[in-house]
Amino acid sequence: MIVGSYNVAVDAQGRLIVPSGWHPDLGEGVVVVRDLSPSGEHFLTALTAQAFEGLINDFAHNPNTSTRYRDASRSILQYACNCKFDQKRRISVDSENLKYAGISANAVLTANIRSNNPVFEIWEPEALERNNKAYDEWQIQEALDRNAEEVRSLQ
């Protein structure tokens, strides 16, 4: 089962070890795509073949006349990397995608879900920390806004 977060080393060839507990859910490898958090941080998402098909199907159901959808789907497919596991159960991520995410010697692998499928994200450690802090601040602001609305409704 893909759960938790792991700090991993990235070697000079862009290889990183995927936790052994995640292997049964991943099959023979993953498709790595570029991603962008709401806070503006760049990271990578590693999808199973099924999750990648779900992502592609999500785009297929949107109007192809929309420039926004065409650009987004092109970006996803253009930079997607089919990463098969080697004998040591590592994946090799291409240098351009690692550069996009700001990853060099270390990364954090963290579990997530896409289209009801387990996936994992690959983050530069400080970018993940900034993203998590931004999310915490967003949640606090949401709570303050809800509280202010409740107070206004009582008046």
C-alpha positions as CSV (number, residue, x, y, z in Angstrom):
1,M,0.0,0.0,0.0
2,I,1.3,3.4,-0.9
3,V,1.3,5.4,2.3
4,G,3.7,7.6,4.2
5,S,6.6,9.7,3.2
6,Y,10.3,8.7,2.6
7,N,13.5,10.6,2.2
8,V,15.6,9.1,-0.5
9,A,18.9,9.8,-2.2
10,V,19.1,10.5,-5.9
11,D,22.3,9.2,-7.6
12,A,24.2,10.9,-10.4
13,Q,22.1,8.9,-13.0
14,G,18.8,10.2,-11.6
15,R,17.9,6.9,-9.9
16,L,16.0,6.7,-6.7
17,I,14.9,3.8,-4.6
18,V,11.1,3.3,-4.3
19,P,10.1,1.9,-0.8
20,S,9.6,-1.8,-1.0
21,G,6.1,-1.6,0.6
22,W,4.9,0.4,-2.4
23,H,6.0,-2.1,-5.0
24,P,3.0,-4.4,-5.0
25,D,0.7,-1.4,-6.0
26,L,3.0,-0.1,-8.7
27,G,3.5,-3.0,-11.1
28,E,6.5,-2.9,-13.3
29,G,7.1,0.8,-13.1
30,V,5.5,4.3,-13.1
31,V,4.9,7.2,-15.4
32,V,6.5,10.4,-14.0
33,V,4.8,13.7,-15.0
34,R,5.5,17.3,-14.0
35,D,3.2,18.8,-11.5
36,L,2.6,22.2,-9.9
37,S,1.1,22.8,-6.4
38,P,-1.5,25.5,-5.7
39,S,1.3,27.3,-3.8
40,G,3.4,27.4,-7.0
41,E,5.9,24.7,-6.1
42,H,7.2,22.4,-8.8
43,F,7.3,18.7,-8.1
44,L,6.9,15.4,-10.0
45,T,4.0,12.8,-9.7
46,A,4.7,9.1,-10.3
47,L,1.5,7.4,-11.5
48,T,0.7,3.8,-12.1
49,A,-0.3,2.9,-15.6
50,Q,-4.0,2.8,-14.5
51,A,-3.7,6.3,-12.8
52,F,-2.0,7.7,-15.9
53,E,-4.8,6.3,-18.1
54,G,-7.3,8.0,-15.7
55,L,-5.4,11.3,-16.1
56,I,-5.5,11.0,-19.9
57,N,-9.2,10.1,-19.8
58,D,-9.9,13.2,-17.7
59,F,-8.4,15.3,-20.5
60,A,-10.3,13.3,-23.2
61,H,-13.6,14.3,-21.7
62,N,-12.9,18.0,-21.9
63,P,-13.5,20.1,-25.0
64,N,-10.5,19.8,-27.3
65,T,-11.3,23.2,-28.7
66,S,-10.2,24.7,-25.4
67,T,-6.6,26.0,-25.7
68,R,-6.2,25.6,-22.0
69,Y,-6.9,21.8,-22.1
70,R,-4.8,21.3,-25.2
71,D,-1.8,23.1,-23.7
72,A,-2.2,21.2,-20.4
73,S,-2.4,17.8,-22.0
74,R,0.5,18.6,-24.3
75,S,2.6,19.6,-21.3
76,I,1.8,16.5,-19.4
77,L,2.5,14.2,-22.4
78,Q,5.5,16.1,-23.6
79,Y,7.4,15.7,-20.4
80,A,6.1,12.4,-19.2
81,C,8.7,9.8,-18.5
82,N,8.0,6.0,-18.5
83,C,10.1,4.7,-15.6
84,K,10.5,1.0,-15.3
85,F,11.9,-0.5,-12.2
86,D,15.5,-1.9,-12.5
87,Q,16.7,-5.0,-10.7
88,K,17.2,-3.0,-7.5
89,R,13.6,-1.6,-7.8
90,R,14.8,1.9,-8.6
91,I,13.4,4.2,-11.2
92,S,15.5,6.6,-13.3
93,V,14.0,10.0,-13.7
94,D,15.4,12.1,-16.6
95,S,17.5,15.1,-15.7
96,E,15.1,17.6,-17.2
97,N,12.3,16.6,-15.0
98,L,14.6,16.5,-11.9
99,K,15.7,20.0,-12.8
100,Y,12.1,21.2,-13.2
101,A,11.4,20.0,-9.6
102,G,14.6,21.4,-8.3
103,I,15.8,17.9,-7.2
104,S,19.5,17.1,-7.0
105,A,20.9,14.8,-4.3
106,N,17.9,14.2,-2.2
107,A,14.1,13.9,-2.6
108,V,11.0,13.1,-0.6
109,L,8.6,10.5,-1.9
110,T,5.1,11.1,-0.5
111,A,1.9,9.1,-1.0
112,N,-1.2,10.7,-2.7
113,I,-4.2,9.7,-4.7
114,R,-5.2,10.6,-8.3
115,S,-8.4,9.5,-10.1
116,N,-9.0,7.1,-7.2
117,N,-5.6,5.5,-7.8
118,P,-2.6,5.5,-5.5
119,V,0.3,7.6,-6.8
120,F,3.4,9.1,-5.2
121,E,4.9,12.5,-5.5
122,I,8.6,13.3,-5.8
123,W,9.6,16.6,-4.1
124,E,12.7,18.6,-3.4
125,P,12.6,18.6,0.4
126,E,12.5,22.3,1.0
127,A,9.9,22.8,-1.7
128,L,7.7,20.3,0.1
129,E,8.2,22.1,3.4
130,R,7.2,25.4,1.8
131,N,4.2,23.8,0.2
132,N,3.1,22.3,3.4
133,K,3.5,25.6,5.2
134,A,1.5,27.4,2.6
135,Y,-1.3,24.7,2.9
136,D,-1.3,25.1,6.7
137,E,-1.6,28.9,6.3
138,W,-4.4,28.4,3.8
139,Q,-6.3,26.2,6.2
140,I,-5.9,28.7,9.0
141,Q,-7.2,31.5,6.7
142,E,-10.1,29.4,5.7
143,A,-11.0,28.8,9.4
144,L,-10.7,32.5,10.1
145,D,-12.9,33.3,7.2
146,R,-15.6,30.7,8.3
147,N,-15.4,32.1,11.8
148,A,-15.9,35.7,10.6
149,E,-18.9,34.6,8.5
150,E,-20.4,32.9,11.6
151,V,-19.9,36.0,13.7
152,R,-21.5,38.2,11.0
153,S,-24.5,35.9,10.8
154,L,-25.1,36.2,14.6
155,Q,-25.3,40.0,14.4
